[in-house]
Amino acid sequence: MKQKPIRVLQIIGFVCGGGVEAVIMNYYRNIDRNKIQFDFVIDGYEKTALDNEILSLGGKVYKVEPYTKNPLKNIYQIYRVIKDNNYQIVHSNMNTLSVFSLFAAWLAGAKVRILHNHSTAVKSEKLRSAMKYILRPFAPVFANRYMACSKLAGEWMYGKKNMQSGEVKVLNNAIDVDAFAYNENLRKKLRQDLNIDEDTLVIGHVGRFMYQKNHDFLIDIFNEIHKQKSNSLLLLIGDGPLRQSIEEKVKNYNLQDSVNFLGLRKDVKDLYNAMDVFVLPSWYEGLPVVSVEAQANGLPCFVSDKVSKECYLSSSMHFISLDKNADIWSKEILNSKLTRNKSAKQELIANNFEIKNEAKKLIGLYTIN
């Protein structure tokens, strides 16, 4: 008789087209689902972009009250999902907020309770960071296994000693490298569809419109690039609470015809082909999956010095200090060799960022002792 797969409950919070859900879904698509099946707890009752795919892969979706509206109800509903369905492995991807979901898992008697940290914090994002720093000491209390997306994210959550002890496992934000490989024919088609001339320099960015991603400074950088190279275009992929203010800033710079807001897209992996440069001036990151995707496509990548150095996976990656002004950023970008990296695939595989290999390792982390 065929053995049933072990069912792992993934706690991911809100679905907003962000990097955390992209990472978990990448693993779900590539893990051996005869051995491991993922089910998901998602905040909010409305249908999300992930629901149909999760169901098609054999998973289940549980909708709960958002913690932002009613944290006690959120905890209780997660508890009921775990208890009523006898989940023995709970994998919480809520960073410091995992203290609540893992408390529910502990109450429900789940044997394996995984805290997976995907981020860090900066003091300039006062309210959000204050909550992170307050919750950080409590986040691991109800966990008995510990993960992080990078050494930096692990040290921020668990401390250097715990990272050095080997108790915390780093799970790389791996991707399907072949799916993100550069495709010349796709580039031509997408540029034609988006009405972009072949000689236009396309600056690309993928990220939710929120403080962390620093779109405000990105527009300043592009404004300086556009002054020096008028046939340039900025592609912004994503959505979020700060989108309207960024659109206003673009109007103030009179760049409406040179900045394309594409919103949430299902074809992000294809859109990298239409770009010439990828820019990520974030205030903080764990290890952004978009930086892995852009490198897999061979794009020259320019990211802030606040992004973990662990995202240096290929010779395409360049770090620039956020202490430098937009003019300096623009000159560093335009004065660099803006050609595709043909050895990107081999470099990412060598750095253990190929999802098919990494998914096999994840299976070993789901054992019940």
N, C-alpha and C positions, 0 to 999 in steps of 0.2 A: 504493500500500500504506500502511495506517495506521501511523503511527509509534508505537512503544511508549513508555509513560511512563517518565520517569527515576525509578529506585527510590532512595529515601533511607532509610538505616538510622537509626532513632531509638533511642537508648539511654536508657531511663527508670528502670532499677533496679527496686525493689520496687513492686508495685501495691498501694496502700493507701487508695485513695479520696481522694488528696491533690490539691493544686492544680496541680502540675506536669503530671501526667498529664491533668488536665482541660483545661489550656491546649493541650497537644499534640493531644489528641483533638478539641478545638474546631476547630483548624486543619485537621486531617485530614478532618473531616466537610464542611468548606466549601472546601477547595482543589480546583482543577480536576484531578481524578484521571485525566483523559486525558493530562495533562502531567506530573503528579507523583504517585507512589505512595509511601506510607510502609510500611516494614516495621519490626518492633519487636524489640529485645532486652530481655527481662524476667528479672529475678533470681528464681530459685526454679522448681521443676518442676511445682508444682501449677497447676490451672486457675484463671484469674483472671476477674474480672468484665469485662475488656476483650477477652478472646480472641475470643468469637463476633462482636462488632461489628467488630473489626479484620479478621477473615476475610471477613465479609459486605461490607466496603468494598473488598476486593481485596488486603488486606495479608497479610503473613506474620508469624508469631510464632516467635521463637527463645527457648527457655528455657535459661538458663545457671546455673551454680553461683553462689549469692549471694556477693558480695565479703566479706560479714561472716563467712562460714564458711571460705572458701578463696580469698583474693585472687589468688593465682597461677593457680589453675584458672580463675577468673573471667576473667582477662586472656587466658589461652590460648584459652578457648572463644569469647570475642568475636573474637579474632584469626582463628580458624578460620571463623567465620560470615562475616566480611568477605572473607577470602582465598578461601574455597571458592565464594562467590557473587559475587565480583568487584564488591563495592560500591565505588563511587567517591566517594560522598558519605555521610559519617557525621556525624550531629547528636547530640551528647552533652548531655543535660539533667541531668547528675549534679553540677552545681555544681563545687566544688573536687575532688570525687572523679573528675571527668572526666579528670584526668591519667592514670588507669589505662586507661580505655576508649579515649582518644585515642592513648595509647602503642600499644595494640593496633592501632588504625587506621593509625598511621604505619608500624608493622612490616609490616602487610598491604598497604601501598602505596596506600591510599585518597588520592585527589588533593585532595578537599575535606574538611577536618576542622574541624567547628564546635564551639566551646565556647559553651554557652548558660547563663549564670548566672541563677538564679531567686531568689536569696536573699542575705541578709547574715549578720551574727552579732552576738552580745552577749557580753560578758565574764562575765556572771553565769551563763551556761550553760557552766560551766568546761570539762568534758571535750570536749563536742561542738565548742565554739568553739575550743578549743586545736587540735584536729585541723584545723579549717577554716583557722586562721591558719598552721599548719605547711604545709599543702598549697597554700595560695593562690599563693605565688610559682611553684610548679611546674605549676599547672593549665593555664596557657596555652602551655606549652613545646611541646607536640606539635600544637597547633591552628594553623590558618592563616586562620581566620575567627572573628569574635568577636561574640557577641550577649549581650544582657541584657534582662530584663523591664522594667527601669526605669532611669532615670539613676542613682538611688541604688545599685541592685544593680550597675550597670556601674562606678560609681566605686569601690565596695567591692572588686570583683574586679580591675579593670584600672588603676585610678588616674584622677585627674581629667584629666591631660594626654592620655591615650589616648582618653578620652571626648570631649574638646574637639577632638581631631584628626579625628574623624569615622570613625575606623577601626572603632569598635564600633557595631554597629547595635542600636537599641532596637526589640524586637519586642513590641508592646503585647499584654497579656493580654486580647485582644479576645474578644467573645462574640456570639452571635446575639441581638441586642437585642430583636427581635420575640418570640423564644421566652420571654424573661424579663419581658415586659410584664405589668403588673398586669391581673388578670382577676377581676372582682367575683363572677361565677358560680362560678368555681373556688374562690374564697375561702370562699363559703358552703358548698360541698360538702365542702371539706377540714376546715373547722371542725366540720361535722356529723360527719364520719368520725372526727375526733379528740376528739369530745365537748367542744368548746370553745364556751362561750357567746359570743354576739356582742359583749357588753359587756366581755369579758375583754381586758385588755391583754396582748398576746403579745410577749414579748421573744425574739428569735431569734438563733441562733449556728450557723454551719457551720464545722467544723474538726476536725482529728484531735486526739485527746486526748494531747497531748504538751506539754512545757514551753513551747515557743514560743508556743502559743496562749493560755496564761495562764488556763486554766479556773478555777483556784483563786480568782483575783481576781474572775472573772466571777460566781462563786457568791456572793462577798461583796457585789458590786454588786446582784445580784438580791435577796439577803436584805434589803438596805436598801430597795429598791424595794417589796418585798412588805410591809414594815412600814408603808409609806405608802399602798400601794394593794393591799389584800388580794385583789381579784379580778384578779390578774396571774399570768402563767404563763411559764415559761422553756422554750423548745424547743431541745434540743441535738441537732444532727444530726452524726453522725460516730462514729468508734470509735478505739481506740488504747490504748497501754500504761497510761495514767494514768486510764482510765475508772473503774476500781474505786475508786481513792482519791477521785475526785470524787463518786462515788455515796455513799461513806461520809460525805463532808463535807455532802452534801445531807441525809442522815439526821441528822447532828449538829445541823443547823439546823432539823430537823423540817419540811423543805420537800418531802417525798416526793410529796405530792399536788399540788405546784405546779411541779415540774420534770419534764419529759417527755424521757427519753432515747430518741431514735428510731433510733439506730444508723446504719449505712450505708444510704442510700436512693438509689434510682434516679430518684426524682421530686423532687429538690432544687429544680429550677426552678419546680415547682408549689407547693412548700411555702412559698416566699417570700410567696405570696399570703395565707397564713394568719397571717403575722406583722404586727405594727404597728411594730416597732422592730428594728433590727439592731445588735448590739454585738460589737465585735472588740477586746479589750484586749491584743493581742499584745505580746510582748517585742520582737519584730523581724519584719519582713516585707520582701520585695522589692516586689512590687505584687500583693497578694492578689486572685486572681480572684473570690473570694466578695464582695469589696467592690464589684467591678464589677457582678456579678450583682444584688446587693442594690440598688444604685443604679438599675440598669435597671428594677427592679420599682417604683421610686419610693419605696422605704423610707427613712425617716430613719435615717441611719447614724452611730453613735458609735464611733470607733476611737481607739486610743491614739496618742500623739505619737511613738511608735516606728515607726509605720507610715509608709511613704513618702508625702510630701505630694502625690506624683504621682497618688495615687488619688483626689484631689479632682477629680472629673469632673462633678459636678453640685452644685446648691445643697442637696442632701440630706445632704451629708457634713459631719460635725462631728468635730473633734479634741479630745481631753481628755488632759492630762498624766497619766502613770502616777505622778507624784509626788503627785497628788491622791488622797485616800482614797475608799473605796467610797461613803461617805455623800455626798460632793461629786459623784461620778459619777452617783449615783441622782437627785440633785436637778437636775443639769444635764439629764438625760434627761427627767425628769417635767415640768420647767419649760419645755421646748421645745415647739414646735408639731409635734405628732405626726400630721401628715397626709401623704398620698401626694403626691409631686412629679409633676405631670402633664406637665412638659416634660422628663422624664428621658431619653426616647428621643432627642430632638433634641440634648440636651446631650452624650450619649455619642457620637453620630455626629459632632458637631462636634469632639470630642476624639480622633477616630480610633480608637474602640473598637468599631466595627461589624466583625464577623469577615469578612463577605463582601468588604469592601473591603481589609482587612488581609491576607487570604489571597492576594490577587493580588500584593501586594508581596513576600510570602514566596517566591513562585515565582522572582522575580528574584534572590533571595539564593542560589538553588541552581544557579547557572550554573557550568559547569566551564570554566575559562580554558584 
